[in-house]
Amino acid sequence: MTNKELLYVEDALGHETFMKSCSFQTSNQLKDTTLSSYVKELETIHNNLFNKFLNLL
């Protein structure tokens, strides 16, 4: 893996970590159960993307 590719993966990992954190915090703050459930699904999606990027290393 080139240095540029490694930097891209590290950047993507940072973005996915941020999105997981935001999704988690938001889903816990929402009072609407349907919307909270949807945001929890987004958290799962970002967690899966994080793991896929991590597996590239």
Secondary structure, DSSP 4 states (H G I P E B T S, - for coil): --HHHHHHHHHHHHHHHHHHHHHHHHHHH---HHHHHHHHHHHHHHHHHHHHHHHT-
